Amino acid sequence: MTFDWAYAAAILPALLEGLVITVQATALGMVVALTLGLAMAVVRQGGPRWLGWSVGQFIEFVRSTPLLIQLYFLFYVLPEIGVALSPLATGILALGVHYAAYCAEVYRAGINGVSRGQWEAAASLGFSPWQTWRRVVLPQALPPVIPALGNYLVAMFKDTPLLSAITVMEVLQVAKITGAESFRYLEPLTLVGVMFLALSLAAAQLIRGLERRFGRLGRAA
């Protein structure tokens, strides 16, 4: 079988529409993961002991169960308790919560890397807990963990094909349907592979740029 460039050009618009869904799910899912993960890390490190323990157990539960099962649970169980979300919204929520558990552990490692003297200095200056986190701890804890968080961005992007299990028409699902209609899989799957590779490399470059920028800010602080 040879690669048909004309056929590839004909199916490219449909694949790009699917790619938009893939990128949207990744971007919004990562926003949820970064925000929720940071909140869980801060609560686990600085909140009441009972609440920190509860958050820790939730993190372990999420990390110990497959993303696909979590997708099915949110998609089929939430409507039974009156929470009806679209397939895409459900996928974004599942990706965000799943990767928030991993991001929380990355944040926790960064927070633990801040020396105890920094906390004591903030207390001696009369900083409130909020000021200590915002002005002392997080500016030092976040820059070193940017590469690890970036790895999860790429991993989430590559996990988006799982959303097809709950009827989200992401790019790989579009490629499979296109191939089934024409009995030609070489072109759609090749194009999807190139898209995933290009965006993964672009994301890696973005993360390296953020690492350099925030690394300089962290050293300046």
TORKOL-4160 file (C-alpha; in steps of 0.2 Angstrom, whole numbers, padded with zeros to 4 digits, m for minus):
221
<pt num="1" X="0000" Y="0000" Z="0000"/>
<pt num="2" X="0007" Y="0017" Z="m0005"/>
<pt num="3" X="0003" Y="0034" Z="0003"/>
<pt num="4" X="m0010" Y="0043" Z="m0006"/>
<pt num="5" X="m0007" Y="0061" Z="m0004"/>
<pt num="6" X="m0023" Y="0067" Z="m0012"/>
<pt num="7" X="m0033" Y="0056" Z="0000"/>
<pt num="8" X="m0023" Y="0063" Z="0014"/>
<pt num="9" X="m0027" Y="0081" Z="0009"/>
<pt num="10" X="m0045" Y="0077" Z="0007"/>
<pt num="11" X="m0047" Y="0070" Z="0025"/>
<pt num="12" X="m0035" Y="0082" Z="0033"/>
<pt num="13" X="m0049" Y="0095" Z="0037"/>
<pt num="14" X="m0059" Y="0082" Z="0047"/>
<pt num="15" X="m0044" Y="0077" Z="0056"/>
<pt num="16" X="m0040" Y="0095" Z="0061"/>
<pt num="17" X="m0057" Y="0097" Z="0068"/>
<pt num="18" X="m0054" Y="0082" Z="0079"/>
<pt num="19" X="m0037" Y="0089" Z="0084"/>
<pt num="20" X="m0046" Y="0105" Z="0090"/>
<pt num="21" X="m0056" Y="0094" Z="0102"/>
<pt num="22" X="m0040" Y="0085" Z="0107"/>
<pt num="23" X="m0031" Y="0101" Z="0111"/>
<pt num="24" X="m0046" Y="0108" Z="0120"/>
<pt num="25" X="m0048" Y="0093" Z="0131"/>
<pt num="26" X="m0029" Y="0094" Z="0135"/>
<pt num="27" X="m0028" Y="0112" Z="0138"/>
<pt num="28" X="m0043" Y="0113" Z="0149"/>
<pt num="29" X="m0039" Y="0097" Z="0158"/>
<pt num="30" X="m0022" Y="0103" Z="0162"/>
<pt num="31" X="m0029" Y="0119" Z="0169"/>
<pt num="32" X="m0040" Y="0109" Z="0181"/>
<pt num="33" X="m0025" Y="0097" Z="0185"/>
<pt num="34" X="m0013" Y="0112" Z="0189"/>
<pt num="35" X="m0026" Y="0121" Z="0200"/>
<pt num="36" X="m0034" Y="0107" Z="0209"/>
<pt num="37" X="m0017" Y="0098" Z="0211"/>
<pt num="38" X="m0010" Y="0114" Z="0219"/>
<pt num="39" X="m0025" Y="0116" Z="0231"/>
<pt num="40" X="m0023" Y="0098" Z="0236"/>
<pt num="41" X="m0005" Y="0100" Z="0240"/>
<pt num="42" X="m0007" Y="0115" Z="0250"/>
<pt num="43" X="m0021" Y="0108" Z="0260"/>
<pt num="44" X="m0011" Y="0092" Z="0263"/>
<pt num="45" X="0004" Y="0101" Z="0269"/>
<pt num="46" X="m0004" Y="0116" Z="0278"/>
<pt num="47" X="m0022" Y="0111" Z="0282"/>
<pt num="48" X="m0029" Y="0102" Z="0297"/>
<pt num="49" X="m0023" Y="0085" Z="0300"/>
<pt num="50" X="m0039" Y="0076" Z="0296"/>
<pt num="51" X="m0042" Y="0086" Z="0280"/>
<pt num="52" X="m0024" Y="0083" Z="0275"/>
<pt num="53" X="m0026" Y="0064" Z="0278"/>
<pt num="54" X="m0042" Y="0064" Z="0268"/>
<pt num="55" X="m0034" Y="0073" Z="0253"/>
<pt num="56" X="m0020" Y="0060" Z="0254"/>
<pt num="57" X="m0032" Y="0046" Z="0253"/>
<pt num="58" X="m0041" Y="0053" Z="0239"/>
<pt num="59" X="m0024" Y="0056" Z="0229"/>
<pt num="60" X="m0019" Y="0038" Z="0232"/>
<pt num="61" X="m0036" Y="0032" Z="0226"/>
<pt num="62" X="m0036" Y="0042" Z="0210"/>
<pt num="63" X="m0018" Y="0036" Z="0207"/>
<pt num="64" X="m0022" Y="0018" Z="0210"/>
<pt num="65" X="m0037" Y="0017" Z="0198"/>
<pt num="66" X="m0036" Y="0017" Z="0179"/>
<pt num="67" X="m0041" Y="0033" Z="0170"/>
<pt num="68" X="m0053" Y="0023" Z="0159"/>
<pt num="69" X="m0063" Y="0017" Z="0174"/>
<pt num="70" X="m0064" Y="0035" Z="0180"/>
<pt num="71" X="m0070" Y="0040" Z="0164"/>
<pt num="72" X="m0084" Y="0027" Z="0164"/>
<pt num="73" X="m0088" Y="0031" Z="0182"/>
<pt num="74" X="m0091" Y="0050" Z="0178"/>
<pt num="75" X="m0099" Y="0047" Z="0162"/>
<pt num="76" X="m0112" Y="0034" Z="0168"/>
<pt num="77" X="m0114" Y="0037" Z="0186"/>
<pt num="78" X="m0115" Y="0056" Z="0188"/>
<pt num="79" X="m0131" Y="0057" Z="0178"/>
<pt num="80" X="m0139" Y="0045" Z="0190"/>
<pt num="81" X="m0136" Y="0057" Z="0204"/>
<pt num="82" X="m0142" Y="0072" Z="0194"/>
<pt num="83" X="m0126" Y="0078" Z="0187"/>
<pt num="84" X="m0127" Y="0078" Z="0168"/>
<pt num="85" X="m0112" Y="0084" Z="0158"/>
<pt num="86" X="m0108" Y="0083" Z="0140"/>
<pt num="87" X="m0095" Y="0069" Z="0135"/>
<pt num="88" X="m0082" Y="0082" Z="0132"/>
<pt num="89" X="m0085" Y="0091" Z="0149"/>
<pt num="90" X="m0084" Y="0074" Z="0157"/>
<pt num="91" X="m0068" Y="0070" Z="0148"/>
<pt num="92" X="m0060" Y="0086" Z="0154"/>
<pt num="93" X="m0066" Y="0083" Z="0172"/>
<pt num="94" X="m0059" Y="0065" Z="0172"/>
<pt num="95" X="m0042" Y="0071" Z="0164"/>
<pt num="96" X="m0041" Y="0085" Z="0176"/>
<pt num="97" X="m0045" Y="0075" Z="0192"/>
<pt num="98" X="m0034" Y="0061" Z="0187"/>
<pt num="99" X="m0019" Y="0071" Z="0183"/>
<pt num="100" X="m0022" Y="0083" Z="0198"/>
<pt num="101" X="m0017" Y="0068" Z="0209"/>
<pt num="102" X="0000" Y="0067" Z="0201"/>
<pt num="103" X="0002" Y="0085" Z="0200"/>
<pt num="104" X="m0002" Y="0087" Z="0219"/>
<pt num="105" X="0013" Y="0075" Z="0223"/>
<pt num="106" X="0024" Y="0085" Z="0211"/>
<pt num="107" X="0019" Y="0101" Z="0220"/>
<pt num="108" X="0022" Y="0092" Z="0237"/>
<pt num="109" X="0040" Y="0088" Z="0232"/>
<pt num="110" X="0043" Y="0106" Z="0228"/>
<pt num="111" X="0035" Y="0112" Z="0244"/>
<pt num="112" X="0046" Y="0100" Z="0254"/>
<pt num="113" X="0061" Y="0106" Z="0245"/>
<pt num="114" X="0059" Y="0124" Z="0253"/>
<pt num="115" X="0070" Y="0124" Z="0269"/>
<pt num="116" X="0062" Y="0126" Z="0286"/>
<pt num="117" X="0072" Y="0142" Z="0289"/>
<pt num="118" X="0061" Y="0150" Z="0275"/>
<pt num="119" X="0045" Y="0146" Z="0285"/>
<pt num="120" X="0053" Y="0152" Z="0301"/>
<pt num="121" X="0059" Y="0168" Z="0293"/>
<pt num="122" X="0042" Y="0172" Z="0286"/>
<pt num="123" X="0034" Y="0169" Z="0304"/>
<pt num="124" X="0047" Y="0181" Z="0312"/>
<pt num="125" X="0042" Y="0194" Z="0299"/>
<pt num="126" X="0024" Y="0192" Z="0305"/>
<pt num="127" X="0018" Y="0185" Z="0288"/>
<pt num="128" X="0000" Y="0177" Z="0289"/>
<pt num="129" X="m0001" Y="0159" Z="0282"/>
<pt num="130" X="m0008" Y="0166" Z="0265"/>
<pt num="131" X="0007" Y="0178" Z="0264"/>
<pt num="132" X="0019" Y="0164" Z="0268"/>
<pt num="133" X="0013" Y="0153" Z="0255"/>
<pt num="134" X="0011" Y="0166" Z="0241"/>
<pt num="135" X="0027" Y="0177" Z="0244"/>
<pt num="136" X="0039" Y="0164" Z="0252"/>
<pt num="137" X="0035" Y="0146" Z="0249"/>
<pt num="138" X="0027" Y="0144" Z="0232"/>
<pt num="139" X="0039" Y="0156" Z="0223"/>
<pt num="140" X="0053" Y="0144" Z="0228"/>
<pt num="141" X="0043" Y="0128" Z="0227"/>
<pt num="142" X="0036" Y="0130" Z="0209"/>
<pt num="143" X="0051" Y="0133" Z="0197"/>
<pt num="144" X="0060" Y="0117" Z="0201"/>
<pt num="145" X="0044" Y="0106" Z="0197"/>
<pt num="146" X="0040" Y="0114" Z="0180"/>
<pt num="147" X="0049" Y="0100" Z="0170"/>
<pt num="148" X="0039" Y="0087" Z="0180"/>
<pt num="149" X="0022" Y="0096" Z="0177"/>
<pt num="150" X="0027" Y="0098" Z="0159"/>
<pt num="151" X="0029" Y="0079" Z="0157"/>
<pt num="152" X="0011" Y="0077" Z="0163"/>
<pt num="153" X="0005" Y="0089" Z="0150"/>
<pt num="154" X="0012" Y="0078" Z="0137"/>
<pt num="155" X="0006" Y="0062" Z="0145"/>
<pt num="156" X="m0012" Y="0070" Z="0146"/>
<pt num="157" X="m0011" Y="0074" Z="0128"/>
<pt num="158" X="m0007" Y="0056" Z="0123"/>
<pt num="159" X="m0021" Y="0050" Z="0135"/>
<pt num="160" X="m0034" Y="0060" Z="0126"/>
<pt num="161" X="m0038" Y="0045" Z="0114"/>
<pt num="162" X="m0046" Y="0037" Z="0129"/>
<pt num="163" X="m0060" Y="0050" Z="0128"/>
<pt num="164" X="m0067" Y="0041" Z="0113"/>
<pt num="165" X="m0073" Y="0028" Z="0125"/>
<pt num="166" X="m0087" Y="0040" Z="0131"/>
<pt num="167" X="m0091" Y="0046" Z="0113"/>
<pt num="168" X="m0079" Y="0061" Z="0112"/>
<pt num="169" X="m0074" Y="0064" Z="0094"/>
<pt num="170" X="m0056" Y="0067" Z="0097"/>
<pt num="171" X="m0043" Y="0066" Z="0083"/>
<pt num="172" X="m0039" Y="0047" Z="0084"/>
<pt num="173" X="m0057" Y="0042" Z="0084"/>
<pt num="174" X="m0060" Y="0053" Z="0069"/>
<pt num="175" X="m0045" Y="0044" Z="0061"/>
<pt num="176" X="m0052" Y="0027" Z="0065"/>
<pt num="177" X="m0070" Y="0031" Z="0058"/>
<pt num="178" X="m0062" Y="0038" Z="0042"/>
<pt num="179" X="m0052" Y="0023" Z="0040"/>
<pt num="180" X="m0067" Y="0012" Z="0042"/>
<pt num="181" X="m0077" Y="0021" Z="0030"/>
<pt num="182" X="m0063" Y="0020" Z="0016"/>
<pt num="183" X="m0054" Y="0004" Z="0021"/>
<pt num="184" X="m0038" Y="0015" Z="0021"/>
<pt num="185" X="m0029" Y="0017" Z="0038"/>
<pt num="186" X="m0012" Y="0022" Z="0032"/>
<pt num="187" X="m0016" Y="0040" Z="0028"/>
<pt num="188" X="m0027" Y="0044" Z="0043"/>
<pt num="189" X="m0016" Y="0036" Z="0056"/>
<pt num="190" X="0000" Y="0043" Z="0049"/>
<pt num="191" X="m0007" Y="0060" Z="0049"/>
<pt num="192" X="m0013" Y="0058" Z="0067"/>
<pt num="193" X="0004" Y="0051" Z="0072"/>
<pt num="194" X="0012" Y="0067" Z="0064"/>
<pt num="195" X="0000" Y="0078" Z="0073"/>
<pt num="196" X="0004" Y="0070" Z="0090"/>
<pt num="197" X="0022" Y="0071" Z="0087"/>
<pt num="198" X="0022" Y="0089" Z="0082"/>
<pt num="199" X="0012" Y="0095" Z="0097"/>
<pt num="200" X="0021" Y="0085" Z="0109"/>
<pt num="201" X="0038" Y="0092" Z="0103"/>
<pt num="202" X="0030" Y="0110" Z="0104"/>
<pt num="203" X="0024" Y="0107" Z="0121"/>
<pt num="204" X="0041" Y="0101" Z="0126"/>
<pt num="205" X="0049" Y="0117" Z="0119"/>
<pt num="206" X="0036" Y="0127" Z="0129"/>
<pt num="207" X="0040" Y="0118" Z="0145"/>
<pt num="208" X="0059" Y="0121" Z="0142"/>
<pt num="209" X="0055" Y="0140" Z="0139"/>
<pt num="210" X="0045" Y="0141" Z="0155"/>
<pt num="211" X="0058" Y="0132" Z="0165"/>
<pt num="212" X="0072" Y="0144" Z="0159"/>
<pt num="213" X="0061" Y="0159" Z="0163"/>
<pt num="214" X="0054" Y="0154" Z="0180"/>
<pt num="215" X="0071" Y="0147" Z="0184"/>
<pt num="216" X="0079" Y="0164" Z="0182"/>
<pt num="217" X="0065" Y="0172" Z="0192"/>
<pt num="218" X="0067" Y="0160" Z="0206"/>
<pt num="219" X="0086" Y="0163" Z="0207"/>
<pt num="220" X="0083" Y="0182" Z="0207"/>
<pt num="221" X="0071" Y="0180" Z="0221"/>
